[in-house]
């Protein structure tokens, strides 16, 4: 599964994207966030509880209860500021 | 019915000509053009001069998100033509960032749908602004006013 980070999260994590193989008990976006936090201090900071960030699964906005089954790409990003 | 994300500038007049060409049902065209402004006028940042900003986006998701927003507008209003052009990359004050144009038989639908599209693209399309200021680079935070502006359209949902 490919994980992508955008805006300041990319700098905090240290990479724009990475390939990961989470264990089977990582079922939802929320589970994935918890699992990714353990990868490095940068991950822990970017994905900290209470930090303002959202997620997308296969390029569609997703809440943390969304099930990952079959997902190829999960992205994490700060609130949008376009327009 | 057109969504485009591009690095280069766009010609508003040419875009509007292209949008209305051959469609005689359009009686009104509402257009919004967003520009990079020189001063950051939000509360608390009056002294920060913005020299330039860089818009990052999520290629692939951005287009899908804009198409979803456009489809939602077409469900809510009788629209003959819609156009969203959004730039990414580095831009300086005065440059155009985004253009939204809506054509409808009647002006009310055009005005409302145009405002709706701008409000929703600000909060639902994956763009992030990085500002260059004399104090260094700074990611722009989400604006409460933008969220409130987008939220008022939720109430109108059928």
gemmi code that builds the backbone of each chain (N, CA, C; Angstrom):
import gemmi

chains = {
    "A": [
        ("UNK", (0.855, -1.188, 0.000), (0.000, 0.000, 0.000), (0.895, 1.244, 0.000)),
        ("UNK", (0.518, 2.205, -0.858), (1.317, 3.430, -0.911), (0.701, 4.474, 0.011)),
        ("UNK", (1.556, 5.085, 0.827), (1.104, 6.165, 1.705), (1.700, 7.464, 1.179)),
        ("UNK", (0.886, 8.499, 1.065), (1.368, 9.797, 0.586), (1.069, 10.881, 1.620)),
        ("UNK", (1.988, 11.830, 1.696), (1.826, 12.946, 2.638), (1.915, 14.249, 1.862)),
        ("UNK", (1.130, 15.245, 2.300), (1.123, 16.516, 1.588), (1.386, 17.696, 2.509)),
        ("UNK", (1.777, 18.804, 1.875), (2.042, 20.084, 2.547), (3.005, 19.864, 3.729)),
        ("UNK", (2.722, 20.446, 4.890), (3.691, 20.360, 5.999), (3.884, 18.932, 6.507)),
        ("UNK", (2.903, 18.079, 6.272), (3.033, 16.701, 6.781), (4.180, 15.957, 6.093)),
        ("UNK", (4.397, 16.315, 4.814), (5.482, 15.706, 4.036), (6.832, 16.015, 4.690)),
        ("UNK", (6.971, 17.278, 5.147), (8.242, 17.685, 5.770), (8.401, 17.074, 7.151)),
        ("UNK", (7.292, 17.002, 7.872), (7.368, 16.454, 9.236), (7.696, 14.964, 9.205)),
        ("UNK", (7.036, 14.246, 8.304), (7.313, 12.807, 8.192), (8.714, 12.584, 7.619)),
        ("UNK", (9.100, 13.437, 6.666), (10.440, 13.324, 6.086), (10.453, 12.736, 4.683)),
        ("UNK", (9.359, 12.148, 4.258), (9.268, 11.623, 2.883), (7.895, 11.986, 2.307)),
        ("UNK", (7.820, 12.168, 0.981), (6.522, 12.480, 0.382), (5.620, 11.245, 0.257)),
        ("UNK", (6.255, 10.096, 0.139), (5.467, 8.861, 0.035), (6.300, 7.662, 0.442)),
        ("UNK", (5.626, 6.563, 0.764), (6.325, 5.339, 1.162), (5.414, 4.137, 0.922)),
        ("UNK", (6.049, 2.990, 0.696), (5.313, 1.731, 0.547), (5.306, 1.029, 1.891)),
        ("UNK", (4.136, 0.615, 2.340), (4.057, -0.089, 3.622), (3.193, -1.333, 3.478)),
        ("UNK", (3.426, -2.290, 4.371), (2.605, -3.510, 4.413), (2.100, -3.708, 5.830)),
        ("UNK", (1.013, -3.024, 6.166), (0.508, -3.149, 7.539), (-0.043, -4.549, 7.803)),
        ("UNK", (0.014, -4.990, 9.068), (-0.533, -6.308, 9.413), (-2.051, -6.342, 9.239)),
        ("UNK", (-2.614, -7.546, 9.270), (-4.038, -7.740, 8.971), (-4.961, -7.031, 9.958)),
        ("UNK", (-4.469, -6.804, 11.190), (-5.371, -6.170, 12.158), (-5.487, -4.652, 11.957)),
        ("UNK", (-4.744, -4.120, 10.992), (-4.916, -2.716, 10.616), (-6.049, -2.670, 9.584)),
        ("UNK", (-7.271, -2.432, 10.064), (-8.449, -2.556, 9.205), (-8.953, -1.232, 8.646)),
        ("UNK", (-8.836, -0.184, 9.445), (-9.427, 1.106, 9.051), (-8.342, 2.178, 8.899)),
        ("UNK", (-8.759, 3.326, 8.375), (-7.847, 4.468, 8.262), (-7.307, 4.826, 9.653)),
        ("UNK", (-8.168, 4.801, 10.637), (-7.754, 5.115, 12.005), (-6.706, 4.137, 12.531)),
        ("UNK", (-6.914, 2.837, 12.234), (-5.926, 1.815, 12.629), (-4.578, 2.111, 11.964)),
        ("UNK", (-4.649, 2.501, 10.696), (-3.425, 2.772, 9.939), (-2.661, 3.949, 10.543)),
        ("UNK", (-3.401, 4.984, 10.937), (-2.774, 6.156, 11.559), (-2.011, 5.718, 12.811)),
        ("UNK", (-2.660, 4.941, 13.649), (-2.037, 4.466, 14.883), (-0.786, 3.643, 14.567)),
        ("UNK", (-0.878, 2.790, 13.573), (0.243, 1.915, 13.197), (1.408, 2.727, 12.613)),
        ("UNK", (1.079, 3.727, 11.787), (2.127, 4.549, 11.164), (2.888, 5.393, 12.187)),
        ("UNK", (2.207, 5.803, 13.248), (2.848, 6.639, 14.276), (4.111, 5.996, 14.831)),
        ("UNK", (4.135, 4.688, 14.861), (5.260, 3.976, 15.469), (6.481, 3.911, 14.546)),
        ("UNK", (6.329, 4.360, 13.305), (7.435, 4.210, 12.351), (8.618, 5.143, 12.606)),
        ("UNK", (8.333, 6.367, 13.079), (9.426, 7.310, 13.362), (8.880, 8.464, 14.196)),
        ("UNK", (9.750, 9.249, 14.830), (9.272, 10.430, 15.569), (8.536, 11.410, 14.640)),
        ("UNK", (8.999, 11.517, 13.384), (8.339, 12.393, 12.410), (6.909, 11.949, 12.136)),
        ("UNK", (6.728, 10.631, 11.961), (5.369, 10.093, 11.770), (4.505, 10.402, 12.984)),
        ("UNK", (5.089, 10.162, 14.170), (4.332, 10.364, 15.404), (3.879, 11.814, 15.532)),
        ("UNK", (4.754, 12.742, 15.124), (4.415, 14.161, 15.222), (3.355, 14.552, 14.188)),
        ("UNK", (3.574, 14.135, 12.942), (2.646, 14.516, 11.872), (1.251, 13.940, 12.091)),
        ("UNK", (1.219, 12.709, 12.593), (-0.063, 12.002, 12.733), (-0.553, 11.985, 14.182)),
        ("UNK", (-0.061, 12.928, 14.970), (-0.399, 12.952, 16.397), (-1.893, 13.101, 16.623)),
        ("UNK", (-2.340, 12.518, 17.716), (-3.739, 12.676, 18.103), (-4.007, 14.161, 18.332)),
        ("UNK", (-5.100, 14.657, 17.793), (-5.419, 16.066, 17.971), (-4.846, 16.963, 16.885)),
        ("UNK", (-3.890, 16.441, 16.086), (-3.365, 17.230, 14.968), (-4.459, 17.345, 13.904)),
        ("UNK", (-4.497, 18.514, 13.239), (-5.541, 18.727, 12.236), (-5.093, 18.156, 10.900)),
        ("UNK", (-5.563, 16.967, 10.578), (-5.273, 16.414, 9.262), (-6.412, 15.515, 8.802)),
        ("UNK", (-6.493, 15.341, 7.509), (-7.524, 14.494, 6.919), (-6.875, 13.385, 6.121)),
        ("UNK", (-7.714, 12.538, 5.532), (-7.202, 11.394, 4.789), (-8.001, 11.173, 3.519)),
        ("UNK", (-7.357, 10.474, 2.587), (-8.062, 10.030, 1.385), (-7.655, 8.590, 1.126)),
        ("UNK", (-8.621, 7.783, 0.705), (-8.334, 6.411, 0.306), (-8.593, 6.307, -1.186)),
        ("UNK", (-7.565, 5.887, -1.917), (-7.640, 5.825, -3.376), (-8.215, 7.118, -3.968)),
        ("UNK", (-7.691, 8.233, -3.458), (-7.955, 9.566, -3.984), (-9.376, 10.069, -3.756)),
        ("UNK", (-10.072, 9.510, -2.741), (-11.358, 10.050, -2.325), (-11.274, 10.335, -0.832)),
        ("UNK", (-11.756, 11.498, -0.427), (-11.747, 11.862, 0.985), (-12.365, 10.752, 1.828)),
        ("UNK", (-11.710, 10.413, 2.931), (-12.176, 9.303, 3.763), (-12.095, 9.673, 5.235)),
        ("UNK", (-13.106, 9.257, 6.006), (-13.061, 9.440, 7.456), (-12.272, 8.285, 8.062)),
        ("UNK", (-11.925, 8.418, 9.342), (-11.036, 7.438, 9.966), (-11.679, 6.073, 10.179)),
        ("UNK", (-13.006, 5.999, 10.035), (-13.670, 4.697, 10.209), (-13.762, 3.919, 8.892)),
        ("UNK", (-13.294, 4.513, 7.805), (-13.352, 3.831, 6.503), (-12.430, 2.609, 6.515)),
        ("UNK", (-12.964, 1.487, 6.017), (-12.211, 0.231, 5.981), (-11.264, 0.241, 4.769)),
        ("UNK", (-10.041, -0.214, 5.016), (-8.987, -0.132, 3.998), (-9.034, -1.241, 2.953)),
        ("UNK", (-9.821, -2.257, 3.184), (-9.829, -3.449, 2.324), (-9.549, -3.141, 0.850)),
        ("UNK", (-8.415, -3.613, 0.370), (-8.089, -3.458, -1.049), (-7.540, -2.100, -1.444)),
        ("UNK", (-7.386, -1.181, -0.492), (-6.901, 0.160, -0.827), (-5.475, 0.102, -1.360)),
        ("UNK", (-5.213, 0.859, -2.422), (-3.862, 0.882, -2.985), (-3.090, 2.115, -2.539)),
        ("UNK", (-3.827, 3.223, -2.313), (-3.151, 4.472, -1.970), (-3.920, 5.192, -0.873)),
        ("UNK", (-3.227, 5.505, 0.207), (-3.839, 6.273, 1.296), (-3.014, 7.549, 1.464)),
        ("UNK", (-3.706, 8.682, 1.539), (-3.005, 9.962, 1.667), (-3.432, 10.669, 2.944)),
        ("UNK", (-2.478, 11.397, 3.510), (-2.766, 12.221, 4.688), (-2.360, 13.656, 4.369)),
        ("UNK", (-3.191, 14.602, 4.820), (-2.939, 16.001, 4.469), (-3.590, 16.944, 5.465)),
        ("UNK", (-3.048, 18.185, 5.557), (-3.672, 19.206, 6.401), (-4.971, 19.694, 5.734)),
        ("UNK", (-5.768, 20.484, 6.461), (-6.981, 21.047, 5.860), (-6.659, 21.795, 4.563)),
        ("UNK", (-7.577, 21.717, 3.612), (-7.352, 22.322, 2.292), (-7.398, 23.847, 2.364)),
        ("UNK", (-6.550, 24.492, 1.566), (-6.511, 25.964, 1.549), (-6.398, 26.506, 0.130)),
        ("UNK", (-7.138, 25.892, -0.799), (-7.083, 26.350, -2.193), (-8.007, 27.524, -2.452)),
        ("UNK", (-8.227, 27.794, -3.704), (-9.151, 28.847, -4.126), (-8.532, 30.213, -4.137)),
    ],
    "B": [
        ("UNK", (-18.823, 22.002, -17.286), (-18.523, 20.587, -17.473), (-17.039, 20.350, -17.672)),
        ("UNK", (-16.304, 21.421, -17.437), (-14.861, 21.290, -17.616), (-14.129, 21.633, -16.323)),
        ("UNK", (-13.150, 20.787, -15.992), (-12.303, 21.008, -14.831), (-10.866, 20.897, -15.308)),
        ("UNK", (-10.058, 21.892, -14.978), (-8.656, 21.836, -15.391), (-7.746, 22.297, -14.271)),
        ("UNK", (-6.664, 21.571, -14.053), (-5.646, 21.981, -13.080), (-4.365, 22.146, -13.883)),
        ("UNK", (-3.782, 23.322, -13.831), (-2.634, 23.594, -14.696), (-1.658, 24.538, -14.012)),
        ("UNK", (-0.416, 24.533, -14.493), (0.597, 25.400, -13.897), (0.528, 26.814, -14.485)),
        ("UNK", (0.241, 26.897, -15.760), (0.280, 28.187, -16.443), (-0.956, 29.041, -16.205)),
        ("UNK", (-0.850, 30.296, -16.594), (-1.943, 31.253, -16.494), (-3.037, 30.885, -17.513)),
        ("UNK", (-4.197, 31.533, -17.359), (-5.286, 31.328, -18.309), (-5.813, 32.685, -18.755)),
        ("UNK", (-6.466, 32.693, -19.899), (-7.038, 33.913, -20.477), (-8.541, 33.879, -20.202)),
        ("UNK", (-9.003, 34.735, -19.302), (-10.400, 34.699, -18.871), (-11.351, 34.886, -20.057)),
        ("UNK", (-11.051, 35.866, -20.910), (-11.921, 36.139, -22.052), (-12.025, 34.945, -22.985)),
        ("UNK", (-10.880, 34.357, -23.280), (-10.863, 33.205, -24.189), (-11.593, 32.023, -23.569)),
        ("UNK", (-11.436, 31.841, -22.246), (-12.123, 30.734, -21.557), (-13.638, 30.921, -21.648)),
        ("UNK", (-14.094, 32.163, -21.440), (-15.543, 32.424, -21.475), (-16.096, 32.253, -22.886)),
        ("UNK", (-15.331, 32.701, -23.876), (-15.762, 32.512, -25.270), (-15.934, 31.030, -25.564)),
        ("UNK", (-14.957, 30.250, -25.109), (-15.002, 28.813, -25.357), (-16.168, 28.147, -24.638)),
        ("UNK", (-16.453, 28.653, -23.449), (-17.507, 28.055, -22.614), (-18.897, 28.265, -23.212)),
        ("UNK", (-19.116, 29.430, -23.808), (-20.462, 29.756, -24.299), (-20.635, 29.464, -25.786)),
        ("UNK", (-19.542, 29.193, -26.476), (-19.606, 29.014, -27.934), (-20.662, 27.976, -28.315)),
        ("UNK", (-21.594, 28.401, -29.146), (-22.587, 27.470, -29.689), (-23.744, 27.157, -28.770)),
        ("UNK", (-23.756, 27.688, -27.550), (-24.867, 27.395, -26.642), (-25.751, 28.637, -26.482)),
        ("UNK", (-26.869, 28.648, -27.162), (-27.744, 29.834, -27.152), (-28.751, 29.806, -25.995)),
        ("UNK", (-28.671, 28.765, -25.157), (-29.589, 28.703, -24.008), (-29.055, 29.484, -22.820)),
        ("UNK", (-27.794, 29.859, -22.873), (-27.200, 30.593, -21.755), (-27.655, 32.047, -21.789)),
        ("UNK", (-28.309, 32.479, -20.692), (-28.746, 33.863, -20.622), (-27.903, 34.672, -19.656)),
        ("UNK", (-27.166, 33.969, -18.803), (-26.334, 34.656, -17.814), (-25.107, 33.835, -17.492)),
        ("UNK", (-24.018, 34.561, -17.319), (-22.743, 33.902, -17.038), (-22.166, 34.575, -15.792)),
        ("UNK", (-21.965, 33.809, -14.736), (-21.349, 34.361, -13.527), (-19.917, 33.862, -13.461)),
        ("UNK", (-19.004, 34.774, -13.140), (-17.578, 34.427, -13.168), (-16.894, 34.888, -11.894)),
        ("UNK", (-16.082, 34.018, -11.317), (-15.224, 34.404, -10.195), (-13.785, 34.157, -10.609)),
        ("UNK", (-12.937, 35.154, -10.359), (-11.509, 34.981, -10.608), (-10.775, 35.291, -9.308)),
        ("UNK", (-9.997, 34.341, -8.814), (-9.225, 34.538, -7.587), (-7.800, 34.938, -7.935)),
        ("UNK", (-7.280, 35.950, -7.193), (-5.922, 36.453, -7.437), (-5.059, 36.289, -6.190)),
        ("UNK", (-3.762, 36.244, -6.396), (-2.831, 36.264, -5.254), (-2.797, 37.693, -4.732)),
        ("UNK", (-3.085, 37.854, -3.437), (-3.049, 39.234, -2.928), (-1.742, 39.480, -2.178)),
        ("UNK", (-1.368, 40.765, -2.189), (-0.053, 41.125, -1.670), (0.026, 41.024, -0.155)),
        ("UNK", (-1.027, 41.487, 0.509), (-0.994, 41.504, 1.966), (-1.827, 40.366, 2.527)),
        ("UNK", (-1.314, 39.808, 3.592), (-2.107, 38.810, 4.283), (-2.995, 39.571, 5.252)),
        ("UNK", (-4.277, 39.701, 4.915), (-5.127, 40.590, 5.705), (-5.842, 39.888, 6.843)),
        ("UNK", (-5.580, 38.598, 7.002), (-6.274, 37.907, 8.087), (-5.785, 38.361, 9.447)),
        ("UNK", (-6.670, 38.253, 10.397), (-6.404, 38.687, 11.756), (-5.087, 38.094, 12.270)),
        ("UNK", (-4.258, 38.944, 12.824), (-3.021, 38.453, 13.421), (-1.843, 38.447, 12.466)),
        ("UNK", (-2.095, 38.672, 11.189), (-1.011, 38.573, 10.224), (-0.839, 39.869, 9.415)),
        ("UNK", (-1.319, 40.962, 9.947), (-1.320, 42.209, 9.181), (0.058, 42.635, 8.700)),
        ("UNK", (1.078, 42.282, 9.464), (2.417, 42.764, 9.139), (3.151, 41.855, 8.152)),
        ("UNK", (2.562, 40.699, 7.889), (3.254, 39.763, 7.008), (2.981, 40.071, 5.549)),
        ("UNK", (4.028, 40.418, 4.841), (3.898, 40.655, 3.404), (4.067, 39.328, 2.689)),
        ("UNK", (3.156, 39.027, 1.792), (3.287, 37.803, 1.011), (3.982, 38.140, -0.309)),
        ("UNK", (5.189, 37.621, -0.485), (5.950, 37.897, -1.699), (5.531, 36.979, -2.836)),
        ("UNK", (5.121, 35.766, -2.476), (4.694, 34.788, -3.476), (4.036, 33.640, -2.731)),
        ("UNK", (3.289, 32.848, -3.463), (2.813, 31.619, -2.834), (2.934, 30.463, -3.806)),
        ("UNK", (3.096, 29.290, -3.212), (3.184, 28.079, -4.008), (2.007, 27.194, -3.649)),
        ("UNK", (1.262, 26.829, -4.666), (0.114, 25.963, -4.447), (0.487, 24.537, -4.768)),
        ("UNK", (0.404, 23.717, -3.721), (0.621, 22.286, -3.907), (-0.742, 21.629, -4.072)),
        ("UNK", (-0.812, 20.559, -4.836), (-2.080, 19.836, -4.910), (-1.809, 18.346, -5.030)),
        ("UNK", (-2.887, 17.578, -5.109), (-2.799, 16.115, -5.122), (-3.303, 15.656, -6.490)),
        ("UNK", (-2.375, 15.572, -7.463), (-2.789, 15.219, -8.829), (-3.604, 13.925, -8.822)),
        ("UNK", (-4.676, 13.927, -9.537), (-5.552, 12.750, -9.551), (-6.739, 12.985, -8.640)),
        ("UNK", (-6.467, 13.182, -7.360), (-7.570, 13.456, -6.431), (-8.169, 14.835, -6.701)),
        ("UNK", (-7.319, 15.797, -7.023), (-7.809, 17.163, -7.248), (-8.879, 17.181, -8.329)),
        ("UNK", (-8.580, 16.544, -9.450), (-9.522, 16.535, -10.568), (-10.822, 15.839, -10.162)),
        ("UNK", (-10.689, 14.711, -9.456), (-11.896, 13.986, -9.015), (-12.730, 14.855, -8.091)),
        ("UNK", (-12.071, 15.522, -7.152), (-12.786, 16.357, -6.186), (-13.516, 17.503, -6.891)),
        ("UNK", (-12.835, 18.138, -7.846), (-13.466, 19.246, -8.570), (-14.628, 18.755, -9.422)),
        ("UNK", (-14.482, 17.580, -10.015), (-15.580, 17.015, -10.815), (-16.778, 16.683, -9.935)),
        ("UNK", (-16.518, 16.185, -8.724), (-17.614, 15.894, -7.785), (-18.361, 17.175, -7.406)),
        ("UNK", (-17.598, 18.232, -7.157), (-18.194, 19.511, -6.754), (-19.039, 20.067, -7.907)),
        ("UNK", (-18.496, 19.963, -9.094), (-19.200, 20.437, -10.284), (-20.493, 19.634, -10.492)),
        ("UNK", (-20.404, 18.313, -10.309), (-21.590, 17.451, -10.473), (-22.657, 17.826, -9.456)),
        ("UNK", (-22.226, 18.162, -8.233), (-23.177, 18.556, -7.190), (-23.883, 19.859, -7.578)),
        ("UNK", (-23.140, 20.798, -8.133), (-23.739, 22.072, -8.563), (-24.778, 21.831, -9.664)),
        ("UNK", (-24.470, 20.918, -10.553), (-25.391, 20.653, -11.667), (-26.652, 19.935, -11.207)),
        ("UNK", (-26.558, 19.248, -10.067), (-27.762, 18.621, -9.495), (-28.661, 19.685, -8.876)),
        ("UNK", (-28.039, 20.728, -8.334), (-28.800, 21.715, -7.570), (-29.385, 22.840, -8.416)),
        ("UNK", (-28.703, 23.172, -9.519), (-29.161, 24.291, -10.345), (-29.216, 23.874, -11.812)),
        ("UNK", (-30.119, 24.501, -12.587), (-30.181, 24.205, -14.021), (-29.050, 24.933, -14.754)),
        ("UNK", (-27.952, 24.247, -14.972), (-26.773, 24.893, -15.552), (-26.527, 24.405, -16.971)),
        ("UNK", (-26.150, 25.334, -17.816), (-25.829, 24.992, -19.200), (-24.330, 24.792, -19.406)),
        ("UNK", (-23.537, 25.448, -18.556), (-22.081, 25.370, -18.735), (-21.377, 25.651, -17.416)),
        ("UNK", (-20.347, 24.894, -17.130), (-19.536, 25.167, -15.937), (-18.064, 24.987, -16.288)),
        ("UNK", (-17.247, 25.799, -15.639), (-15.809, 25.715, -15.872), (-15.066, 26.019, -14.571)),
        ("UNK", (-14.130, 25.155, -14.234), (-13.227, 25.432, -13.110), (-11.807, 25.275, -13.632)),
        ("UNK", (-11.021, 26.339, -13.541), (-9.596, 26.257, -13.882), (-8.828, 26.661, -12.634)),
        ("UNK", (-7.972, 25.795, -12.134), (-7.210, 26.093, -10.921), (-5.734, 25.888, -11.216)),
        ("UNK", (-4.930, 26.875, -10.845), (-3.483, 26.745, -11.087), (-2.788, 26.118, -9.886)),
        ("UNK", (-1.605, 25.559, -10.137), (-0.742, 25.114, -9.055), (0.657, 25.639, -9.348)),
        ("UNK", (1.559, 25.484, -8.386), (2.913, 25.998, -8.563), (3.075, 27.371, -7.936)),
        ("UNK", (4.167, 28.073, -8.314), (4.495, 29.340, -7.666), (3.846, 30.523, -8.385)),
        ("UNK", (3.239, 31.411, -7.607), (2.580, 32.592, -8.166), (2.891, 33.822, -7.334)),
        ("UNK", (2.964, 34.968, -7.994), (3.251, 36.212, -7.295), (1.989, 37.066, -7.187)),
        ("UNK", (1.999, 38.039, -6.248), (0.814, 38.887, -6.074), (0.352, 39.484, -7.400)),
        ("UNK", (-0.966, 39.478, -7.598), (-1.549, 39.991, -8.826), (-1.864, 38.902, -9.833)),
        ("UNK", (-1.213, 37.745, -9.669), (-1.471, 36.661, -10.630), (-2.803, 35.981, -10.338)),
        ("UNK", (-3.409, 35.461, -11.400), (-4.645, 34.702, -11.250), (-4.340, 33.314, -10.704)),
        ("UNK", (-5.146, 32.847, -9.753), (-4.992, 31.488, -9.212), (-6.085, 30.576, -9.737)),
        ("UNK", (-7.312, 31.077, -9.711), (-8.448, 30.207, -9.997), (-9.520, 30.985, -10.746)),
        ("UNK", (-10.248, 30.276, -11.575), (-11.397, 30.874, -12.244), (-12.531, 29.873, -12.221)),
        ("UNK", (-13.714, 30.381, -11.872), (-14.934, 29.563, -11.878), (-15.954, 30.314, -12.710)),
        ("UNK", (-16.552, 29.662, -13.686), (-17.562, 30.308, -14.518), (-18.762, 29.379, -14.647)),
        ("UNK", (-19.949, 29.978, -14.552), (-21.186, 29.207, -14.611), (-22.161, 29.890, -15.554)),
        ("UNK", (-22.677, 29.146, -16.506), (-23.667, 29.675, -17.437), (-24.999, 28.981, -17.236)),
        ("UNK", (-26.048, 29.786, -17.188), (-27.389, 29.249, -16.960), (-28.380, 30.094, -17.762)),
        ("UNK", (-29.587, 29.568, -17.991), (-30.583, 30.412, -18.657), (-30.870, 31.677, -17.849)),
        ("UNK", (-30.808, 31.565, -16.505), (-31.167, 32.712, -15.663), (-30.050, 33.071, -14.690)),
        ("UNK", (-30.004, 34.365, -14.347), (-28.871, 34.846, -13.559), (-28.823, 34.303, -12.134)),
        ("UNK", (-30.005, 34.074, -11.509), (-30.001, 33.629, -10.117), (-29.209, 32.329, -9.974)),
        ("UNK", (-29.502, 31.389, -10.854), (-28.821, 30.091, -10.788), (-27.329, 30.270, -11.042)),
        ("UNK", (-26.985, 31.142, -11.964), (-25.576, 31.355, -12.292), (-24.825, 31.945, -11.093)),
        ("UNK", (-25.408, 32.987, -10.484), (-24.771, 33.616, -9.317), (-24.607, 32.601, -8.173)),
        ("UNK", (-25.698, 31.920, -7.854), (-25.669, 31.003, -6.714), (-24.707, 29.848, -6.933)),
        ("UNK", (-24.780, 29.253, -8.115), (-23.927, 28.093, -8.391), (-22.454, 28.488, -8.400)),
        ("UNK", (-22.161, 29.689, -8.884), (-20.769, 30.151, -8.924), (-20.239, 30.289, -7.496)),
        ("UNK", (-21.045, 30.882, -6.636), (-20.631, 31.067, -5.247), (-20.467, 29.714, -4.546)),
        ("UNK", (-21.394, 28.826, -4.805), (-21.330, 27.475, -4.253), (-20.030, 26.779, -4.672)),
        ("UNK", (-19.710, 26.848, -5.945), (-18.511, 26.170, -6.451), (-17.246, 26.709, -5.783)),
        ("UNK", (-17.176, 28.027, -5.637), (-15.990, 28.622, -5.013), (-15.904, 28.205, -3.546)),
        ("UNK", (-17.034, 28.272, -2.840), (-17.045, 27.896, -1.421), (-16.627, 26.441, -1.232)),
        ("UNK", (-17.165, 25.567, -2.058), (-16.853, 24.151, -1.875), (-15.459, 23.784, -2.356)),
        ("UNK", (-14.981, 24.433, -3.388), (-13.627, 24.050, -3.839), (-12.572, 24.475, -2.823)),
        ("UNK", (-12.868, 25.540, -2.080), (-11.910, 25.976, -1.051), (-11.783, 24.958, 0.079)),
        ("UNK", (-12.869, 24.253, 0.366), (-12.845, 23.348, 1.515), (-12.804, 21.871, 1.129)),
        ("UNK", (-13.026, 21.547, -0.157), (-13.108, 20.133, -0.548), (-12.115, 19.694, -1.602)),
        ("UNK", (-11.386, 20.623, -2.190), (-10.408, 20.223, -3.210), (-9.011, 20.282, -2.585)),
        ("UNK", (-8.189, 19.250, -2.826), (-6.894, 19.147, -2.131), (-5.807, 20.083, -2.679)),
        ("UNK", (-5.904, 21.332, -2.241), (-4.873, 22.341, -2.535), (-4.347, 22.877, -1.217)),
        ("UNK", (-3.068, 23.193, -1.200), (-2.464, 23.793, 0.002), (-1.583, 24.951, -0.433)),
        ("UNK", (-1.714, 26.084, 0.307), (-0.942, 27.285, -0.025), (0.255, 27.419, 0.904)),
        ("UNK", (1.427, 27.581, 0.293), (2.647, 27.876, 1.037), (3.042, 29.306, 0.704)),
        ("UNK", (3.068, 30.168, 1.727), (3.378, 31.580, 1.492), (4.852, 31.867, 1.711)),
        ("UNK", (5.411, 32.713, 0.845), (6.756, 33.243, 1.055), (6.593, 34.629, 1.654)),
        ("UNK", (7.114, 34.812, 2.877), (7.041, 36.119, 3.542), (8.455, 36.518, 3.946)),
        ("UNK", (8.660, 37.792, 4.334), (10.000, 38.198, 4.767), (10.500, 37.343, 5.933)),
        ("UNK", (9.575, 36.765, 6.700), (9.967, 35.949, 7.853), (10.210, 34.485, 7.483)),
        ("UNK", (10.038, 34.151, 6.210), (10.248, 32.768, 5.787), (8.982, 32.159, 5.198)),
        ("UNK", (9.064, 30.856, 4.951), (7.918, 30.163, 4.361), (6.914, 29.767, 5.437)),
        ("UNK", (5.643, 29.820, 5.046), (4.608, 29.496, 6.029), (3.419, 28.845, 5.327)),
        ("UNK", (3.020, 27.679, 5.824), (1.819, 27.036, 5.280), (0.599, 27.788, 5.775)),
        ("UNK", (-0.312, 28.075, 4.878), (-1.535, 28.785, 5.245), (-2.464, 27.824, 5.976)),
        ("UNK", (-3.026, 28.288, 7.080), (-3.969, 27.463, 7.838), (-5.375, 27.602, 7.277)),
        ("UNK", (-6.225, 26.610, 7.560), (-7.607, 26.679, 7.091), (-8.288, 27.870, 7.745)),
        ("UNK", (-9.150, 28.529, 6.996), (-9.811, 29.744, 7.438), (-11.222, 29.405, 7.915)),
        ("UNK", (-11.522, 29.778, 9.145), (-12.843, 29.477, 9.716), (-13.961, 30.029, 8.829)),
        ("UNK", (-13.733, 31.234, 8.303), (-14.750, 31.851, 7.445), (-15.044, 31.007, 6.216)),
        ("UNK", (-14.003, 30.374, 5.658), (-14.195, 29.511, 4.486), (-15.059, 28.309, 4.850)),
        ("UNK", (-14.803, 27.735, 6.025), (-15.584, 26.577, 6.448), (-17.044, 26.961, 6.679)),
        ("UNK", (-17.249, 28.149, 7.248), (-18.626, 28.613, 7.475), (-19.319, 28.877, 6.147)),
        ("UNK", (-18.569, 29.464, 5.207), (-19.149, 29.756, 3.894), (-19.551, 28.457, 3.194)),
        ("UNK", (-18.722, 27.430, 3.326), (-19.025, 26.150, 2.683), (-20.177, 25.454, 3.383)),
        ("UNK", (-20.240, 25.598, 4.709), (-21.242, 24.881, 5.504), (-22.658, 25.377, 5.226)),
        ("UNK", (-22.786, 26.662, 4.848), (-24.161, 27.162, 4.651), (-24.844, 26.467, 3.494)),
        ("UNK", (-24.078, 25.895, 2.579), (-24.698, 25.180, 1.455), (-25.179, 23.795, 1.876)),
        ("UNK", (-24.687, 23.288, 2.994), (-25.139, 21.980, 3.481), (-26.633, 22.037, 3.801)),
        ("UNK", (-27.042, 23.183, 4.372), (-28.437, 23.327, 4.799), (-29.388, 23.303, 3.618)),
        ("UNK", (-28.867, 23.702, 2.456), (-29.744, 23.779, 1.290), (-29.864, 22.445, 0.562)),
        ("UNK", (-29.121, 21.484, 1.052), (-29.122, 20.169, 0.390), (-30.523, 19.561, 0.424)),
        ("UNK", (-30.964, 19.029, -0.680), (-32.329, 18.462, -0.761), (-32.427, 17.169, 0.047)),
    ],
}
model = gemmi.Model(1)
for chain_id, residues in chains.items():
    chain = gemmi.Chain(chain_id)
    for i, (resn, *xyz) in enumerate(residues, 1):
        res = gemmi.Residue()
        res.name, res.seqid = resn, gemmi.SeqId(i, " ")
        for name, pos in zip(("N", "CA", "C"), xyz):
            atom = gemmi.Atom()
            atom.name, atom.element = name, gemmi.Element(name[0])
            atom.pos, atom.b_iso = gemmi.Position(*pos), 0.0
            res.add_atom(atom)
        chain.add_residue(res)
    model.add_chain(chain)
structure = gemmi.Structure()
structure.add_model(model)
structure.setup_entities()
